[in-house]
Amino acid sequence: MNCIHPDATRTERRVAQAAERSKNLGLPPEKIERRDYAEGAPGGNAIGCMVDPSEFAYVAVFLASNQARALTGELLVPNGGAGNAVYY
């Protein structure tokens, strides 16, 4: 069995939080997201933004395909390159 371990995902709540910070700081929401998720920032990642839920779906579809038949017992962490995966 394989496992997909989500990280910073673009959800309604995270988008609303970014919008609130945007309003408080007088910056556009996309600039807030780039700043919050910039590589090297606490919680940042290599792609510089939150991961879209559809990107987890792509991983799930891959795992369900014949192309992933050699993957067993793996933990996949589509986190945009944050490098802070938690392994159990």
Backbone as XML, in Angstrom:
<?xml version="1.0"?>
<chain id="A" units="angstrom">
  <residue number="1" name="MET">
    <atom name="N" x="0.844" y="-1.175" z="0.000"/>
    <atom name="CA" x="0.000" y="0.000" z="0.000"/>
    <atom name="C" x="0.892" y="1.241" z="0.000"/>
  </residue>
  <residue number="2" name="ASN">
    <atom name="N" x="0.535" y="2.210" z="-0.804"/>
    <atom name="CA" x="1.244" y="3.475" z="-0.865"/>
    <atom name="C" x="0.419" y="4.551" z="-0.164"/>
  </residue>
  <residue number="3" name="CYS">
    <atom name="N" x="1.065" y="5.643" z="0.149"/>
    <atom name="CA" x="0.400" y="6.721" z="0.877"/>
    <atom name="C" x="0.769" y="8.061" z="0.241"/>
  </residue>
  <residue number="4" name="ILE">
    <atom name="N" x="-0.208" y="8.949" z="0.129"/>
    <atom name="CA" x="0.036" y="10.318" z="-0.330"/>
    <atom name="C" x="-0.101" y="11.214" z="0.897"/>
  </residue>
  <residue number="5" name="HIS">
    <atom name="N" x="0.959" y="11.957" z="1.190"/>
    <atom name="CA" x="0.997" y="12.812" z="2.380"/>
    <atom name="C" x="0.962" y="14.275" z="1.936"/>
  </residue>
  <residue number="6" name="PRO">
    <atom name="N" x="-0.212" y="14.924" z="1.991"/>
    <atom name="CA" x="-0.312" y="16.315" z="1.532"/>
    <atom name="C" x="0.413" y="17.288" z="2.461"/>
  </residue>
  <residue number="7" name="ASP">
    <atom name="N" x="0.797" y="18.407" z="1.897"/>
    <atom name="CA" x="1.444" y="19.466" z="2.668"/>
    <atom name="C" x="0.629" y="20.743" z="2.451"/>
  </residue>
  <residue number="8" name="ALA">
    <atom name="N" x="1.277" y="21.850" z="2.224"/>
    <atom name="CA" x="0.588" y="23.128" z="2.056"/>
    <atom name="C" x="-0.291" y="23.089" z="0.804"/>
  </residue>
  <residue number="9" name="THR">
    <atom name="N" x="-1.587" y="22.898" z="1.018"/>
    <atom name="CA" x="-2.532" y="22.733" z="-0.077"/>
    <atom name="C" x="-3.402" y="23.976" z="-0.206"/>
  </residue>
  <residue number="10" name="ARG">
    <atom name="N" x="-3.667" y="24.359" z="-1.451"/>
    <atom name="CA" x="-4.536" y="25.515" z="-1.703"/>
    <atom name="C" x="-5.975" y="25.116" z="-1.363"/>
  </residue>
  <residue number="11" name="THR">
    <atom name="N" x="-6.404" y="25.500" z="-0.179"/>
    <atom name="CA" x="-7.772" y="25.238" z="0.259"/>
    <atom name="C" x="-8.478" y="26.571" z="0.444"/>
  </residue>
  <residue number="12" name="GLU">
    <atom name="N" x="-9.782" y="26.527" z="0.604"/>
    <atom name="CA" x="-10.541" y="27.765" z="0.829"/>
    <atom name="C" x="-10.011" y="28.498" z="2.057"/>
  </residue>
  <residue number="13" name="ARG">
    <atom name="N" x="-9.687" y="27.745" z="3.093"/>
    <atom name="CA" x="-9.208" y="28.364" z="4.329"/>
    <atom name="C" x="-7.866" y="29.067" z="4.119"/>
  </residue>
  <residue number="14" name="ARG">
    <atom name="N" x="-6.937" y="28.389" z="3.451"/>
    <atom name="CA" x="-5.624" y="29.011" z="3.218"/>
    <atom name="C" x="-5.735" y="30.235" z="2.313"/>
  </residue>
  <residue number="15" name="VAL">
    <atom name="N" x="-6.599" y="30.162" z="1.317"/>
    <atom name="CA" x="-6.800" y="31.298" z="0.424"/>
    <atom name="C" x="-7.405" y="32.467" z="1.196"/>
  </residue>
  <residue number="16" name="ALA">
    <atom name="N" x="-8.363" y="32.176" z="2.079"/>
    <atom name="CA" x="-8.972" y="33.236" z="2.900"/>
    <atom name="C" x="-7.951" y="33.851" z="3.851"/>
  </residue>
  <residue number="17" name="GLN">
    <atom name="N" x="-7.074" y="33.022" z="4.426"/>
    <atom name="CA" x="-6.034" y="33.548" z="5.310"/>
    <atom name="C" x="-5.083" y="34.466" z="4.540"/>
  </residue>
  <residue number="18" name="ALA">
    <atom name="N" x="-4.711" y="34.070" z="3.335"/>
    <atom name="CA" x="-3.831" y="34.907" z="2.517"/>
    <atom name="C" x="-4.526" y="36.215" z="2.153"/>
  </residue>
  <residue number="19" name="ALA">
    <atom name="N" x="-5.823" y="36.152" z="1.869"/>
    <atom name="CA" x="-6.580" y="37.363" z="1.541"/>
    <atom name="C" x="-6.632" y="38.307" z="2.739"/>
  </residue>
  <residue number="20" name="GLU">
    <atom name="N" x="-6.793" y="37.760" z="3.919"/>
    <atom name="CA" x="-6.821" y="38.579" z="5.141"/>
    <atom name="C" x="-5.463" y="39.245" z="5.369"/>
  </residue>
  <residue number="21" name="ARG">
    <atom name="N" x="-4.380" y="38.473" z="5.229"/>
    <atom name="CA" x="-3.034" y="39.056" z="5.380"/>
    <atom name="C" x="-2.785" y="40.102" z="4.306"/>
  </residue>
  <residue number="22" name="SER">
    <atom name="N" x="-3.297" y="39.835" z="3.120"/>
    <atom name="CA" x="-3.160" y="40.771" z="2.011"/>
    <atom name="C" x="-3.811" y="42.108" z="2.360"/>
  </residue>
  <residue number="23" name="LYS">
    <atom name="N" x="-5.014" y="42.017" z="2.897"/>
    <atom name="CA" x="-5.748" y="43.229" z="3.281"/>
    <atom name="C" x="-5.012" y="43.986" z="4.385"/>
  </residue>
  <residue number="24" name="ASN">
    <atom name="N" x="-4.527" y="43.255" z="5.369"/>
    <atom name="CA" x="-3.833" y="43.891" z="6.504"/>
    <atom name="C" x="-2.507" y="44.528" z="6.095"/>
  </residue>
  <residue number="25" name="LEU">
    <atom name="N" x="-1.820" y="43.910" z="5.139"/>
    <atom name="CA" x="-0.505" y="44.412" z="4.734"/>
    <atom name="C" x="-0.554" y="45.315" z="3.505"/>
  </residue>
  <residue number="26" name="GLY">
    <atom name="N" x="-1.720" y="45.398" z="2.866"/>
    <atom name="CA" x="-1.849" y="46.238" z="1.682"/>
    <atom name="C" x="-1.086" y="45.695" z="0.480"/>
  </residue>
  <residue number="27" name="LEU">
    <atom name="N" x="-0.989" y="44.383" z="0.394"/>
    <atom name="CA" x="-0.303" y="43.731" z="-0.719"/>
    <atom name="C" x="-1.281" y="42.829" z="-1.455"/>
  </residue>
  <residue number="28" name="PRO">
    <atom name="N" x="-1.075" y="42.615" z="-2.752"/>
    <atom name="CA" x="-1.964" y="41.701" z="-3.478"/>
    <atom name="C" x="-1.831" y="40.267" z="-2.946"/>
  </residue>
  <residue number="29" name="PRO">
    <atom name="N" x="-2.915" y="39.484" z="-2.952"/>
    <atom name="CA" x="-2.872" y="38.117" z="-2.418"/>
    <atom name="C" x="-1.785" y="37.255" z="-3.050"/>
  </residue>
  <residue number="30" name="GLU">
    <atom name="N" x="-1.564" y="37.404" z="-4.374"/>
    <atom name="CA" x="-0.541" y="36.572" z="-5.024"/>
    <atom name="C" x="0.862" y="36.894" z="-4.517"/>
  </residue>
  <residue number="31" name="LYS">
    <atom name="N" x="1.082" y="38.156" z="-4.131"/>
    <atom name="CA" x="2.385" y="38.522" z="-3.571"/>
    <atom name="C" x="2.550" y="37.922" z="-2.169"/>
  </residue>
  <residue number="32" name="ILE">
    <atom name="N" x="1.471" y="37.893" z="-1.408"/>
    <atom name="CA" x="1.500" y="37.272" z="-0.076"/>
    <atom name="C" x="1.842" y="35.795" z="-0.215"/>
  </residue>
  <residue number="33" name="GLU">
    <atom name="N" x="1.191" y="35.115" z="-1.174"/>
    <atom name="CA" x="1.463" y="33.686" z="-1.356"/>
    <atom name="C" x="2.911" y="33.470" z="-1.776"/>
  </residue>
  <residue number="34" name="ARG">
    <atom name="N" x="3.410" y="34.254" z="-2.727"/>
    <atom name="CA" x="4.809" y="34.096" z="-3.150"/>
    <atom name="C" x="5.761" y="34.314" z="-1.992"/>
  </residue>
  <residue number="35" name="ARG">
    <atom name="N" x="5.460" y="35.295" z="-1.136"/>
    <atom name="CA" x="6.317" y="35.572" z="0.014"/>
    <atom name="C" x="6.249" y="34.445" z="1.036"/>
  </residue>
  <residue number="36" name="ASP">
    <atom name="N" x="5.047" y="33.971" z="1.335"/>
    <atom name="CA" x="4.869" y="32.919" z="2.343"/>
    <atom name="C" x="5.474" y="31.588" z="1.912"/>
  </residue>
  <residue number="37" name="TYR">
    <atom name="N" x="5.443" y="31.311" z="0.621"/>
    <atom name="CA" x="5.898" y="30.009" z="0.140"/>
    <atom name="C" x="7.214" y="30.093" z="-0.641"/>
  </residue>
  <residue number="38" name="ALA">
    <atom name="N" x="7.891" y="31.224" z="-0.566"/>
    <atom name="CA" x="9.177" y="31.355" z="-1.249"/>
    <atom name="C" x="10.177" y="30.367" z="-0.689"/>
  </residue>
  <residue number="39" name="GLU">
    <atom name="N" x="11.023" y="29.856" z="-1.573"/>
    <atom name="CA" x="12.055" y="28.924" z="-1.129"/>
    <atom name="C" x="12.929" y="29.637" z="-0.099"/>
  </residue>
  <residue number="40" name="GLY">
    <atom name="N" x="13.167" y="28.980" z="0.999"/>
    <atom name="CA" x="13.968" y="29.557" z="2.077"/>
    <atom name="C" x="13.135" y="30.198" z="3.169"/>
  </residue>
  <residue number="41" name="ALA">
    <atom name="N" x="11.869" y="30.502" z="2.883"/>
    <atom name="CA" x="10.976" y="31.052" z="3.899"/>
    <atom name="C" x="10.486" y="29.909" z="4.787"/>
  </residue>
  <residue number="42" name="PRO">
    <atom name="N" x="10.174" y="30.205" z="6.061"/>
    <atom name="CA" x="9.585" y="29.146" z="6.891"/>
    <atom name="C" x="8.292" y="28.665" z="6.230"/>
  </residue>
  <residue number="43" name="GLY">
    <atom name="N" x="8.193" y="27.396" z="5.966"/>
    <atom name="CA" x="7.020" y="26.856" z="5.273"/>
    <atom name="C" x="7.092" y="27.007" z="3.768"/>
  </residue>
  <residue number="44" name="GLY">
    <atom name="N" x="8.194" y="27.526" z="3.248"/>
    <atom name="CA" x="8.336" y="27.729" z="1.806"/>
    <atom name="C" x="8.660" y="26.450" z="1.064"/>
  </residue>
  <residue number="45" name="ASN">
    <atom name="N" x="8.618" y="26.531" z="-0.256"/>
    <atom name="CA" x="8.954" y="25.374" z="-1.081"/>
    <atom name="C" x="9.612" y="25.829" z="-2.378"/>
  </residue>
  <residue number="46" name="ALA">
    <atom name="N" x="10.061" y="24.885" z="-3.162"/>
    <atom name="CA" x="10.800" y="25.196" z="-4.388"/>
    <atom name="C" x="9.925" y="25.820" z="-5.470"/>
  </residue>
  <residue number="47" name="ILE">
    <atom name="N" x="8.624" y="25.518" z="-5.488"/>
    <atom name="CA" x="7.770" y="26.075" z="-6.536"/>
    <atom name="C" x="7.191" y="27.446" z="-6.147"/>
  </residue>
  <residue number="48" name="GLY">
    <atom name="N" x="7.358" y="27.840" z="-4.895"/>
    <atom name="CA" x="6.957" y="29.182" z="-4.464"/>
    <atom name="C" x="5.473" y="29.432" z="-4.366"/>
  </residue>
  <residue number="49" name="CYS">
    <atom name="N" x="4.682" y="28.378" z="-4.194"/>
    <atom name="CA" x="3.236" y="28.565" z="-4.035"/>
    <atom name="C" x="2.643" y="27.328" z="-3.365"/>
  </residue>
  <residue number="50" name="MET">
    <atom name="N" x="1.377" y="27.451" z="-2.980"/>
    <atom name="CA" x="0.682" y="26.306" z="-2.416"/>
    <atom name="C" x="0.474" y="25.262" z="-3.512"/>
  </residue>
  <residue number="51" name="VAL">
    <atom name="N" x="0.340" y="24.017" z="-3.110"/>
    <atom name="CA" x="0.073" y="22.938" z="-4.055"/>
    <atom name="C" x="-1.434" y="22.865" z="-4.274"/>
  </residue>
  <residue number="52" name="ASP">
    <atom name="N" x="-1.836" y="22.811" z="-5.531"/>
    <atom name="CA" x="-3.249" y="22.742" z="-5.875"/>
    <atom name="C" x="-3.770" y="21.319" z="-5.633"/>
  </residue>
  <residue number="53" name="PRO">
    <atom name="N" x="-4.992" y="21.171" z="-5.117"/>
    <atom name="CA" x="-5.536" y="19.831" z="-4.871"/>
    <atom name="C" x="-5.490" y="18.915" z="-6.099"/>
  </residue>
  <residue number="54" name="SER">
    <atom name="N" x="-5.623" y="19.485" z="-7.284"/>
    <atom name="CA" x="-5.583" y="18.646" z="-8.490"/>
    <atom name="C" x="-4.231" y="17.959" z="-8.638"/>
  </residue>
  <residue number="55" name="GLU">
    <atom name="N" x="-3.181" y="18.558" z="-8.098"/>
    <atom name="CA" x="-1.859" y="17.946" z="-8.195"/>
    <atom name="C" x="-1.769" y="16.669" z="-7.352"/>
  </residue>
  <residue number="56" name="PHE">
    <atom name="N" x="-2.522" y="16.600" z="-6.271"/>
    <atom name="CA" x="-2.597" y="15.357" z="-5.505"/>
    <atom name="C" x="-3.355" y="14.311" z="-6.307"/>
  </residue>
  <residue number="57" name="ALA">
    <atom name="N" x="-4.368" y="14.746" z="-7.047"/>
    <atom name="CA" x="-5.135" y="13.821" z="-7.878"/>
    <atom name="C" x="-4.237" y="13.187" z="-8.938"/>
  </residue>
  <residue number="58" name="TYR">
    <atom name="N" x="-3.331" y="13.963" z="-9.516"/>
    <atom name="CA" x="-2.407" y="13.410" z="-10.511"/>
    <atom name="C" x="-1.542" y="12.307" z="-9.892"/>
  </residue>
  <residue number="59" name="VAL">
    <atom name="N" x="-1.115" y="12.516" z="-8.662"/>
    <atom name="CA" x="-0.305" y="11.507" z="-7.974"/>
    <atom name="C" x="-1.145" y="10.252" z="-7.738"/>
  </residue>
  <residue number="60" name="ALA">
    <atom name="N" x="-2.390" y="10.430" z="-7.318"/>
    <atom name="CA" x="-3.269" y="9.281" z="-7.068"/>
    <atom name="C" x="-3.524" y="8.502" z="-8.351"/>
  </residue>
  <residue number="61" name="VAL">
    <atom name="N" x="-3.768" y="9.215" z="-9.450"/>
    <atom name="CA" x="-3.999" y="8.540" z="-10.735"/>
    <atom name="C" x="-2.749" y="7.776" z="-11.153"/>
  </residue>
  <residue number="62" name="PHE">
    <atom name="N" x="-1.588" y="8.375" z="-10.966"/>
    <atom name="CA" x="-0.344" y="7.675" z="-11.280"/>
    <atom name="C" x="-0.222" y="6.400" z="-10.453"/>
  </residue>
  <residue number="63" name="LEU">
    <atom name="N" x="-0.466" y="6.503" z="-9.151"/>
    <atom name="CA" x="-0.349" y="5.328" z="-8.287"/>
    <atom name="C" x="-1.326" y="4.219" z="-8.675"/>
  </residue>
  <residue number="64" name="ALA">
    <atom name="N" x="-2.471" y="4.598" z="-9.223"/>
    <atom name="CA" x="-3.472" y="3.611" z="-9.627"/>
    <atom name="C" x="-3.168" y="3.004" z="-10.998"/>
  </residue>
  <residue number="65" name="SER">
    <atom name="N" x="-2.169" y="3.547" z="-11.678"/>
    <atom name="CA" x="-1.855" y="3.076" z="-13.019"/>
    <atom name="C" x="-0.824" y="1.946" z="-13.000"/>
  </residue>
  <residue number="66" name="ASN">
    <atom name="N" x="-0.701" y="1.272" z="-14.137"/>
    <atom name="CA" x="0.315" y="0.232" z="-14.295"/>
    <atom name="C" x="1.727" y="0.806" z="-14.209"/>
  </residue>
  <residue number="67" name="GLN">
    <atom name="N" x="1.891" y="2.082" z="-14.497"/>
    <atom name="CA" x="3.211" y="2.702" z="-14.464"/>
    <atom name="C" x="3.799" y="2.734" z="-13.058"/>
  </residue>
  <residue number="68" name="ALA">
    <atom name="N" x="2.964" y="2.590" z="-12.047"/>
    <atom name="CA" x="3.437" y="2.624" z="-10.661"/>
    <atom name="C" x="3.479" y="1.237" z="-10.040"/>
  </residue>
  <residue number="69" name="ARG">
    <atom name="N" x="3.422" y="0.215" z="-10.840"/>
    <atom name="CA" x="3.331" y="-1.149" z="-10.289"/>
    <atom name="C" x="4.532" y="-1.538" z="-9.439"/>
  </residue>
  <residue number="70" name="ALA">
    <atom name="N" x="5.677" y="-0.910" z="-9.652"/>
    <atom name="CA" x="6.869" y="-1.249" z="-8.871"/>
    <atom name="C" x="6.938" y="-0.476" z="-7.551"/>
  </residue>
  <residue number="71" name="LEU">
    <atom name="N" x="6.029" y="0.462" z="-7.343"/>
    <atom name="CA" x="6.013" y="1.221" z="-6.093"/>
    <atom name="C" x="5.133" y="0.509" z="-5.084"/>
  </residue>
  <residue number="72" name="THR">
    <atom name="N" x="5.720" y="0.077" z="-4.002"/>
    <atom name="CA" x="4.941" y="-0.571" z="-2.948"/>
    <atom name="C" x="5.442" y="-0.062" z="-1.599"/>
  </residue>
  <residue number="73" name="GLY">
    <atom name="N" x="4.526" y="0.259" z="-0.736"/>
    <atom name="CA" x="4.883" y="0.716" z="0.607"/>
    <atom name="C" x="5.586" y="2.054" z="0.621"/>
  </residue>
  <residue number="74" name="GLU">
    <atom name="N" x="5.274" y="2.922" z="-0.340"/>
    <atom name="CA" x="5.942" y="4.212" z="-0.442"/>
    <atom name="C" x="5.082" y="5.338" z="0.123"/>
  </residue>
  <residue number="75" name="LEU">
    <atom name="N" x="5.730" y="6.351" z="0.611"/>
    <atom name="CA" x="5.081" y="7.579" z="1.066"/>
    <atom name="C" x="5.453" y="8.662" z="0.080"/>
  </residue>
  <residue number="76" name="LEU">
    <atom name="N" x="4.478" y="9.136" z="-0.687"/>
    <atom name="CA" x="4.722" y="10.200" z="-1.653"/>
    <atom name="C" x="4.262" y="11.519" z="-1.055"/>
  </residue>
  <residue number="77" name="VAL">
    <atom name="N" x="5.122" y="12.522" z="-1.152"/>
    <atom name="CA" x="4.851" y="13.812" z="-0.528"/>
    <atom name="C" x="4.906" y="14.905" z="-1.596"/>
  </residue>
  <residue number="78" name="PRO">
    <atom name="N" x="3.789" y="15.155" z="-2.293"/>
    <atom name="CA" x="3.775" y="16.226" z="-3.285"/>
    <atom name="C" x="3.670" y="17.581" z="-2.573"/>
  </residue>
  <residue number="79" name="ASN">
    <atom name="N" x="4.824" y="18.138" z="-2.216"/>
    <atom name="CA" x="4.838" y="19.356" z="-1.402"/>
    <atom name="C" x="5.534" y="20.525" z="-2.085"/>
  </residue>
  <residue number="80" name="GLY">
    <atom name="N" x="5.745" y="20.420" z="-3.375"/>
    <atom name="CA" x="6.377" y="21.526" z="-4.081"/>
    <atom name="C" x="7.853" y="21.669" z="-3.788"/>
  </residue>
  <residue number="81" name="GLY">
    <atom name="N" x="8.453" y="20.640" z="-3.230"/>
    <atom name="CA" x="9.888" y="20.695" z="-2.943"/>
    <atom name="C" x="10.224" y="21.309" z="-1.607"/>
  </residue>
  <residue number="82" name="ALA">
    <atom name="N" x="9.290" y="21.235" z="-0.653"/>
    <atom name="CA" x="9.548" y="21.837" z="0.661"/>
    <atom name="C" x="10.607" y="21.074" z="1.435"/>
  </residue>
  <residue number="83" name="GLY">
    <atom name="N" x="10.713" y="19.797" z="1.180"/>
    <atom name="CA" x="11.746" y="19.000" z="1.847"/>
    <atom name="C" x="11.520" y="18.790" z="3.326"/>
  </residue>
  <residue number="84" name="ASN">
    <atom name="N" x="10.298" y="18.956" z="3.792"/>
    <atom name="CA" x="10.036" y="18.764" z="5.216"/>
    <atom name="C" x="9.045" y="17.631" z="5.450"/>
  </residue>
  <residue number="85" name="ALA">
    <atom name="N" x="9.203" y="16.557" z="4.712"/>
    <atom name="CA" x="8.302" y="15.422" z="4.822"/>
    <atom name="C" x="8.445" y="14.746" z="6.182"/>
  </residue>
  <residue number="86" name="VAL">
    <atom name="N" x="7.353" y="14.186" z="6.638"/>
    <atom name="CA" x="7.349" y="13.445" z="7.891"/>
    <atom name="C" x="7.239" y="11.974" z="7.525"/>
  </residue>
  <residue number="87" name="TYR">
    <atom name="N" x="8.193" y="11.180" z="7.937"/>
    <atom name="CA" x="8.180" y="9.756" z="7.645"/>
    <atom name="C" x="7.876" y="8.999" z="8.925"/>
  </residue>
  <residue number="88" name="TYR">
    <atom name="N" x="7.018" y="8.004" z="8.838"/>
    <atom name="CA" x="6.611" y="7.224" z="9.992"/>
    <atom name="C" x="7.343" y="5.907" z="10.016"/>
  </residue>
</chain>
